Amino acid sequence: MAKKKFIPPDGENRIRRRFHQLLHQKPKVYPDKPRSNKNGLLKPIRRS
C-alpha cells in the first residue's frame, strides 16, 4: 500500500487506470461471455 502511494506518477496513473478498466471489464465480460456462449452453443446444439 505504501509503495503504491509512494509511486503515483503519470505512468503509474495510466497503468492504474488500465488495471481498473481491466478489472471492471473482466467481471462484466465474464457473465456476458458465458451467457452469449451458452445461448450460441445451446441454439446450435438443440437444432443439431
C-alpha positions in Angstrom: 0.0 0.0 0.0 2.8 2.4 0.9 4.7 1.6 -2.2 1.6 2.3 -4.4 1.1 5.6 -2.7 4.8 6.4 -2.9 4.9 5.9 -6.7 1.9 7.8 -8.2 3.4 9.3 -11.3 1.7 9.8 -14.7 2.8 6.4 -16.0 1.6 4.7 -12.8 -1.7 6.6 -13.0 -2.2 5.3 -16.6 -1.3 1.8 -15.5 -3.7 2.1 -12.6 -6.5 3.3 -14.9 -5.8 0.4 -17.2 -5.9 -2.1 -14.3 -9.2 -0.6 -13.1 -10.6 -0.9 -16.6 -9.4 -4.4 -17.0 -10.8 -5.4 -13.6 -14.1 -3.7 -14.4 -14.3 -5.3 -17.8 -13.3 -8.7 -16.6 -16.4 -9.2 -14.3 -18.6 -7.6 -17.0 -17.3 -9.7 -19.8 -17.2 -12.9 -17.6 -21.0 -13.1 -17.2 -21.6 -11.7 -20.7 -19.3 -14.3 -22.4 -20.8 -17.4 -20.8 -24.3 -16.0 -21.5 -23.5 -15.5 -25.2 -21.6 -18.7 -25.4 -24.4 -20.7 -23.7 -27.0 -19.2 -25.9 -25.0 -19.7 -29.1 -24.0 -23.2 -28.1 -27.4 -24.2 -26.9 -29.1 -23.0 -30.1 -26.8 -25.0 -32.5 -26.7 -28.0 -30.2 -30.5 -28.0 -29.8 -31.0 -27.7 -33.5 -28.5 -30.4 -34.2 
